[in-house]
Structures are given as C-alpha cells and as structure tokens.
Amino acid sequence: MKNDFEADLIKSLNFHLKDNGIAFRLKQAEYTNQIVDILIDSTKYGYIFIEAKSMDYIKYDKLYFNGRFSDGQIEGIEEFRKKSGRKGFLFVELRQGKGNKNIVLIYKWEDIYKKYISDEKSIVFRDTDFKTNKIGEYLDLGRFFSVFV
C-alpha cells in the first residue's frame, strides 16, 4: 500500500477547516523548486504553510537536517515565511510498521529554524509539544487548530 502522507494531511486539514478555509498541496514541477508542501488560507486561522516529512520510526529516532532537507531548502522555507508572513509548521509522520498506527509530530517552523541556525544537526522526536494520530479516517487536528494556530 502506497503511503501518501501529504494527501492524508490535505483531507484531514480540509475536514477540520470546513467553511473556514482551504488547504491545498503544491505540486513540484520539473525545473522549479517547490517552496513548501502545503498552503492553508483561512478566514479563521490566517495564512499557514506546512512542510511534510515521512519517516520510518523503527529505523530512526530523530530527523537529521542534512538527510531530510535538500541543500538550501531550510533557508528557502525561512525566506518564504518571512516574505509571506505565513505561520509555518513541520509535520513529521513516523511510520511504525505494518499493523501499528502512525504518529504525526508537529513543530512550529520558527523552532525548527532556530535549531538549524544554532548548528544542531537534528530534531529529536521527543522534543515536541504536539503529536496526534488518526481518528477514523482523519488525523485528529482539532487541538492543533485550537492551540497552535
């Protein structure tokens, strides 16, 4: 079964946004850079971007900047955040193997960027304020919208 974390995110985000906005996925086109994975435009929550990463939690307990981001990607995302005024988040899906529920960790982009410019090499997965998993067919993002956004 193909894992499509970004598509699941879009479905879950739009379910929670209802009539208060829209989440949409930016597609990567040949010969162009995709700045971030998902944009949200909302009358209730404002303008948001999400960078999404999916990892095998059985093999890794941290996300290494140099292994999961392309050269210059973090700087490009930060420049986009500053110029656009959007709130930013990193969503990390931790795949836990067949038969186990995946976990999604959510980080504020500013916190990620601070770690990166302080020469930290990685994000340790226990260093998050928020994690969720699926409730039914949607990610449980109600608390994310009420607390973080």
C-alpha positions in Angstrom: 0.0 0.0 0.0 1.4 3.4 -1.0 1.9 5.9 1.8 0.7 9.3 0.8 1.1 11.4 3.9 0.6 14.8 2.1 -2.8 13.6 0.6 -3.9 12.4 4.0 -2.9 15.8 5.5 -4.9 17.7 2.9 -8.0 15.6 3.5 -7.7 16.0 7.3 -6.9 19.7 7.2 -9.9 20.4 4.9 -12.2 18.3 7.1 -11.2 20.4 10.2 -11.3 23.7 8.3 -14.8 23.1 7.0 -16.0 26.5 5.7 -13.2 28.5 7.4 -10.6 28.0 4.7 -8.9 25.6 2.3 -5.7 23.6 2.4 -4.0 22.7 -0.9 -0.9 20.9 -2.0 1.8 22.5 -4.0 3.0 20.1 -6.7 6.6 20.0 -7.7 7.1 20.9 -11.4 10.1 20.0 -13.4 12.8 22.6 -13.4 11.3 24.6 -10.5 11.7 24.5 -6.7 8.7 23.6 -4.6 9.0 26.0 -1.6 6.8 24.1 0.8 4.4 21.1 0.6 1.0 22.6 1.7 -0.6 26.0 2.0 -3.6 26.9 4.1 -5.7 30.0 3.5 -8.2 30.5 6.3 -10.5 33.3 7.3 -10.4 31.9 10.9 -6.7 30.9 11.3 -4.9 33.1 8.8 -2.2 32.0 6.3 -0.2 28.9 7.1 2.3 26.7 5.4 3.3 23.1 6.2 6.4 21.2 5.3 5.7 17.5 5.5 8.2 14.7 6.1 7.5 10.9 6.4 10.0 8.6 8.1 10.3 5.0 9.3 10.3 5.3 13.1 11.6 1.8 13.5 14.9 2.9 12.0 15.2 6.5 13.1 14.6 8.4 16.4 15.5 11.8 15.0 15.3 13.8 11.9 18.7 14.9 10.5 18.6 18.2 8.7 21.1 17.2 6.1 19.4 13.9 5.4 15.8 15.1 5.1 16.1 18.6 3.6 17.8 19.4 0.3 20.7 21.8 0.1 19.3 25.4 0.8 15.8 24.1 1.4 15.6 25.3 5.1 16.9 28.7 4.2 14.4 28.9 1.3 11.5 28.0 3.5 12.5 30.6 6.1 12.8 33.3 3.5 9.3 32.3 2.2 8.0 32.5 5.8 9.4 36.0 6.3 8.3 37.4 3.0 4.8 35.9 3.0 4.0 36.4 6.7 2.6 32.9 7.0 2.8 30.8 10.1 4.8 27.7 9.4 4.8 24.2 10.7 6.8 21.0 10.1 4.6 17.8 10.2 6.6 14.6 10.6 4.9 11.3 10.1 6.5 8.4 12.0 5.6 5.2 10.3 5.7 2.4 12.9 5.4 -0.7 10.8 2.6 -2.8 9.5 -0.3 -3.1 11.9 0.7 -0.1 14.0 -0.8 3.3 13.9 1.5 6.1 12.5 2.1 9.1 14.7 2.3 12.7 13.4 4.5 15.1 15.3 4.0 18.9 14.7 6.7 21.5 15.2 6.5 25.3 14.8 8.7 26.3 11.9 10.4 29.0 13.9 11.6 26.4 16.4 13.0 24.2 13.6 14.8 27.2 12.1 16.3 28.2 15.5 17.7 24.7 16.0 19.1 24.7 12.4 20.9 28.0 12.7 22.3 27.1 16.2 24.2 24.3 14.4 22.1 21.5 15.9 22.2 18.5 13.5 18.8 17.0 14.1 15.4 17.1 15.7 15.0 14.5 18.5 11.4 13.3 18.2 10.6 13.6 21.9 11.2 17.4 21.6 7.7 18.3 20.5 4.7 19.8 22.2 2.2 18.0 20.0 1.6 14.6 18.5 -1.5 13.0 17.0 -2.8 10.0 15.1 -5.8 9.1 13.0 -9.3 9.1 14.5 -11.4 7.3 11.9 -10.1 8.3 8.5 -8.8 11.8 9.5 -5.9 13.0 11.5 -7.0 14.4 14.8 -6.1 18.1 14.2 -8.7 19.8 16.3 -6.2 20.6 19.1 -3.7 21.8 16.5 -6.1 24.4 15.2 -7.3 25.5 18.7 -3.9 25.7 20.4 -1.1 26.2 17.8 -2.7 28.3 15.1 
